[in-house]
Amino acid sequence: MRKLILAAAVALFAPASFAPTAFAADCTSDVPKGDLTLEQAAGLYDCIKGKLRESYGSKDAPYAKEYQSWKAASTGPAAPGPHGNRFLMTFVNETGFDEYVKYSEERGAMPVGSVIAKESFNLSKKNVVKRGPLFFMEKLAEGEAPDHMDWKYSAVQPNGKVMKVKQGFCSGCHNAYEDQDALGYPDEDVRLASQ
């Protein structure tokens, strides 16, 4: 139920909030988005990841270059869902990686200084790959952002510019995952093997 509410809330605001950018015709699919296999989604990601990273890091936005050296927290892009019904590829910095990949509600809060990055992309109605924003969550010290479970949210537009992000908009969905320290994890079919 929480996932359905989260997806509906994000989908409601996403079209006006995040304008995607199309890529060259060579990053297209013969299969509609809803019918892509994990391997096909990974192939599309491989086609665009270099361009994604280049454009995200083009304007010196915080973490937009640094995240590229972090470990991937999934084996491939997760199927569309939250964050505007886009495919998401998740990365976590060294501070938080080991805790994040436990994918568990049984662990405590993530360590202060943990930063999670989610690259995003989508397919147009003509099955052309479109870049989406780069999303970040940064774990703050206890009490620094109590309304947001001590997370700071930010994002970078596909052209590398910092986006204006309303903390309450992001935490409004993430706080539904209170038992997971506000974290939504990649789909089980792309999670890393147990650590």
C-alpha beads as a LAMMPS data file, in Angstrom:
LAMMPS data file: protein, C-alpha beads

195 atoms
194 bonds

1 atom types
1 bond types

-500.0 500.0 xlo xhi
-500.0 500.0 ylo yhi
-500.0 500.0 zlo zhi

Masses

1 110.0

Atoms # bond

1 1 1 0.000 0.000 0.000
2 1 1 2.832 2.405 0.881
3 1 1 4.468 1.795 -2.489
4 1 1 1.212 2.539 -4.288
5 1 1 0.720 5.790 -2.347
6 1 1 4.359 6.766 -2.907
7 1 1 4.185 6.069 -6.645
8 1 1 0.920 7.985 -7.005
9 1 1 2.240 11.005 -5.118
10 1 1 5.431 11.159 -7.139
11 1 1 3.653 10.608 -10.451
12 1 1 1.246 13.414 -9.634
13 1 1 4.017 15.988 -9.301
14 1 1 6.770 14.560 -11.503
15 1 1 5.693 15.805 -14.959
16 1 1 5.701 19.454 -13.871
17 1 1 8.783 19.138 -11.669
18 1 1 11.306 17.282 -13.797
19 1 1 11.666 17.896 -17.521
20 1 1 13.431 14.933 -19.187
21 1 1 15.876 15.308 -22.048
22 1 1 15.936 12.949 -25.042
23 1 1 19.080 11.169 -26.197
24 1 1 20.332 10.215 -29.623
25 1 1 18.306 7.704 -31.643
26 1 1 20.843 4.924 -30.961
27 1 1 19.526 4.658 -27.381
28 1 1 16.109 3.352 -28.275
29 1 1 14.126 0.243 -27.529
30 1 1 12.065 -2.020 -29.748
31 1 1 10.030 -2.910 -26.654
32 1 1 7.678 -0.612 -24.701
33 1 1 8.847 0.408 -21.233
34 1 1 6.406 -1.859 -19.406
35 1 1 7.612 -4.933 -21.326
36 1 1 11.381 -4.483 -20.900
37 1 1 13.305 -7.351 -19.332
38 1 1 16.017 -6.653 -16.754
39 1 1 18.624 -7.304 -19.436
40 1 1 17.005 -4.866 -21.877
41 1 1 16.761 -2.157 -19.213
42 1 1 20.425 -2.758 -18.354
43 1 1 21.313 -2.445 -22.042
44 1 1 19.571 0.923 -22.258
45 1 1 21.369 2.045 -19.115
46 1 1 24.723 0.954 -20.570
47 1 1 23.906 2.965 -23.685
48 1 1 23.336 6.208 -21.756
49 1 1 25.315 6.000 -18.521
50 1 1 28.383 7.777 -19.910
51 1 1 26.278 10.655 -21.188
52 1 1 24.256 10.770 -17.961
53 1 1 27.371 11.098 -15.840
54 1 1 28.934 13.648 -18.148
55 1 1 25.849 15.867 -18.105
56 1 1 25.163 15.522 -14.360
57 1 1 28.729 16.563 -13.578
58 1 1 28.908 19.408 -16.087
59 1 1 28.033 22.240 -13.676
60 1 1 29.849 21.308 -10.455
61 1 1 26.694 20.514 -8.479
62 1 1 27.413 18.983 -5.039
63 1 1 28.125 15.229 -5.274
64 1 1 27.397 15.169 -9.048
65 1 1 30.932 14.042 -9.889
66 1 1 31.856 12.407 -6.602
67 1 1 29.017 9.821 -6.689
68 1 1 30.510 8.301 -9.830
69 1 1 33.237 6.669 -7.731
70 1 1 30.772 5.211 -5.200
71 1 1 29.679 1.571 -5.213
72 1 1 26.511 0.550 -7.024
73 1 1 23.862 -0.699 -4.601
74 1 1 22.080 -2.720 -7.280
75 1 1 23.052 -5.015 -10.129
76 1 1 21.195 -2.871 -12.656
77 1 1 18.498 -0.245 -12.968
78 1 1 15.359 -0.887 -10.940
79 1 1 12.048 -1.030 -12.767
80 1 1 9.998 2.175 -12.944
81 1 1 8.232 3.208 -9.794
82 1 1 8.860 6.109 -7.417
83 1 1 10.667 9.217 -8.651
84 1 1 8.361 9.862 -11.570
85 1 1 8.004 6.289 -12.828
86 1 1 11.626 6.276 -14.016
87 1 1 14.278 3.553 -14.014
88 1 1 16.701 4.130 -11.127
89 1 1 20.334 3.127 -10.641
90 1 1 21.436 3.502 -7.015
91 1 1 24.889 4.327 -5.623
92 1 1 25.968 4.804 -1.985
93 1 1 29.094 6.450 -0.595
94 1 1 31.577 4.511 1.527
95 1 1 30.120 5.818 4.787
96 1 1 26.728 4.234 4.184
97 1 1 27.238 1.427 1.684
98 1 1 27.584 -1.538 4.077
99 1 1 24.475 -0.557 6.029
100 1 1 22.377 0.283 2.980
101 1 1 22.932 -3.035 1.224
102 1 1 21.579 -4.929 4.209
103 1 1 18.194 -3.915 2.708
104 1 1 16.653 -4.409 6.106
105 1 1 14.270 -2.725 8.473
106 1 1 16.084 -4.472 11.307
107 1 1 19.181 -2.299 11.245
108 1 1 19.226 1.088 12.915
109 1 1 19.546 4.485 11.318
110 1 1 22.048 4.961 8.549
111 1 1 25.391 6.443 9.658
112 1 1 25.654 10.231 9.665
113 1 1 27.360 11.286 6.422
114 1 1 25.794 8.528 4.323
115 1 1 24.863 9.798 0.870
116 1 1 22.691 7.894 -1.595
117 1 1 22.541 8.814 -5.287
118 1 1 19.949 7.657 -7.788
119 1 1 20.517 8.168 -11.492
120 1 1 17.266 8.144 -13.449
121 1 1 16.103 7.637 -16.995
122 1 1 12.894 6.911 -18.825
123 1 1 11.536 5.992 -22.251
124 1 1 9.410 8.305 -24.362
125 1 1 6.224 7.110 -26.079
126 1 1 8.444 6.435 -29.108
127 1 1 10.785 4.319 -26.925
128 1 1 13.647 6.829 -27.001
129 1 1 15.711 6.998 -23.812
130 1 1 15.254 10.231 -21.855
131 1 1 17.521 11.463 -19.087
132 1 1 15.997 12.150 -15.715
133 1 1 17.293 13.934 -12.630
134 1 1 20.019 12.668 -10.327
135 1 1 18.537 12.364 -6.821
136 1 1 20.462 12.536 -3.524
137 1 1 19.726 11.782 0.138
138 1 1 22.280 12.831 2.758
139 1 1 22.029 11.604 6.365
140 1 1 22.439 14.486 8.810
141 1 1 23.229 14.432 12.525
142 1 1 20.341 13.628 14.838
143 1 1 18.051 16.620 15.269
144 1 1 19.298 18.600 12.239
145 1 1 16.172 17.911 10.194
146 1 1 13.685 16.186 12.508
147 1 1 10.713 16.702 10.159
148 1 1 12.614 14.785 7.487
149 1 1 14.009 11.989 9.698
150 1 1 17.370 13.818 9.552
151 1 1 17.747 13.442 5.797
152 1 1 18.563 16.248 3.384
153 1 1 17.216 15.806 -0.148
154 1 1 18.664 17.338 -3.296
155 1 1 18.688 16.742 -7.024
156 1 1 20.542 17.687 -10.180
157 1 1 18.766 18.317 -13.460
158 1 1 19.797 16.314 -16.535
159 1 1 21.805 19.353 -17.715
160 1 1 23.842 19.451 -14.484
161 1 1 22.070 22.371 -12.802
162 1 1 21.039 22.088 -9.176
163 1 1 17.286 21.687 -8.797
164 1 1 15.190 23.498 -6.245
165 1 1 13.899 20.750 -3.983
166 1 1 11.241 21.139 -1.303
167 1 1 12.368 18.986 1.596
168 1 1 8.790 18.303 2.637
169 1 1 7.892 17.021 -0.829
170 1 1 10.609 14.360 -0.702
171 1 1 10.207 13.475 2.960
172 1 1 6.440 13.308 2.507
173 1 1 7.000 10.053 0.622
174 1 1 10.205 8.823 2.256
175 1 1 8.875 9.223 5.802
176 1 1 6.376 6.455 5.002
177 1 1 9.390 4.133 5.312
178 1 1 9.959 5.032 8.953
179 1 1 10.928 1.458 9.822
180 1 1 13.676 1.614 7.157
181 1 1 15.094 5.039 8.127
182 1 1 13.154 6.628 5.230
183 1 1 14.870 4.432 2.641
184 1 1 13.262 2.910 -0.405
185 1 1 15.386 0.060 -1.705
186 1 1 15.942 -1.181 -5.272
187 1 1 13.551 -3.913 -6.393
188 1 1 14.520 -7.326 -5.055
189 1 1 15.339 -8.612 -8.537
190 1 1 18.253 -6.127 -8.837
191 1 1 19.508 -6.101 -5.255
192 1 1 23.043 -7.217 -4.577
193 1 1 23.480 -10.674 -3.074
194 1 1 23.370 -10.760 0.737
195 1 1 26.361 -9.009 2.162

Bonds

1 1 1 2
2 1 2 3
3 1 3 4
4 1 4 5
5 1 5 6
6 1 6 7
7 1 7 8
8 1 8 9
9 1 9 10
10 1 10 11
11 1 11 12
12 1 12 13
13 1 13 14
14 1 14 15
15 1 15 16
16 1 16 17
17 1 17 18
18 1 18 19
19 1 19 20
20 1 20 21
21 1 21 22
22 1 22 23
23 1 23 24
24 1 24 25
25 1 25 26
26 1 26 27
27 1 27 28
28 1 28 29
29 1 29 30
30 1 30 31
31 1 31 32
32 1 32 33
33 1 33 34
34 1 34 35
35 1 35 36
36 1 36 37
37 1 37 38
38 1 38 39
39 1 39 40
40 1 40 41
41 1 41 42
42 1 42 43
43 1 43 44
44 1 44 45
45 1 45 46
46 1 46 47
47 1 47 48
48 1 48 49
49 1 49 50
50 1 50 51
51 1 51 52
52 1 52 53
53 1 53 54
54 1 54 55
55 1 55 56
56 1 56 57
57 1 57 58
58 1 58 59
59 1 59 60
60 1 60 61
61 1 61 62
62 1 62 63
63 1 63 64
64 1 64 65
65 1 65 66
66 1 66 67
67 1 67 68
68 1 68 69
69 1 69 70
70 1 70 71
71 1 71 72
72 1 72 73
73 1 73 74
74 1 74 75
75 1 75 76
76 1 76 77
77 1 77 78
78 1 78 79
79 1 79 80
80 1 80 81
81 1 81 82
82 1 82 83
83 1 83 84
84 1 84 85
85 1 85 86
86 1 86 87
87 1 87 88
88 1 88 89
89 1 89 90
90 1 90 91
91 1 91 92
92 1 92 93
93 1 93 94
94 1 94 95
95 1 95 96
96 1 96 97
97 1 97 98
98 1 98 99
99 1 99 100
100 1 100 101
101 1 101 102
102 1 102 103
103 1 103 104
104 1 104 105
105 1 105 106
106 1 106 107
107 1 107 108
108 1 108 109
109 1 109 110
110 1 110 111
111 1 111 112
112 1 112 113
113 1 113 114
114 1 114 115
115 1 115 116
116 1 116 117
117 1 117 118
118 1 118 119
119 1 119 120
120 1 120 121
121 1 121 122
122 1 122 123
123 1 123 124
124 1 124 125
125 1 125 126
126 1 126 127
127 1 127 128
128 1 128 129
129 1 129 130
130 1 130 131
131 1 131 132
132 1 132 133
133 1 133 134
134 1 134 135
135 1 135 136
136 1 136 137
137 1 137 138
138 1 138 139
139 1 139 140
140 1 140 141
141 1 141 142
142 1 142 143
143 1 143 144
144 1 144 145
145 1 145 146
146 1 146 147
147 1 147 148
148 1 148 149
149 1 149 150
150 1 150 151
151 1 151 152
152 1 152 153
153 1 153 154
154 1 154 155
155 1 155 156
156 1 156 157
157 1 157 158
158 1 158 159
159 1 159 160
160 1 160 161
161 1 161 162
162 1 162 163
163 1 163 164
164 1 164 165
165 1 165 166
166 1 166 167
167 1 167 168
168 1 168 169
169 1 169 170
170 1 170 171
171 1 171 172
172 1 172 173
173 1 173 174
174 1 174 175
175 1 175 176
176 1 176 177
177 1 177 178
178 1 178 179
179 1 179 180
180 1 180 181
181 1 181 182
182 1 182 183
183 1 183 184
184 1 184 185
185 1 185 186
186 1 186 187
187 1 187 188
188 1 188 189
189 1 189 190
190 1 190 191
191 1 191 192
192 1 192 193
193 1 193 194
194 1 194 195
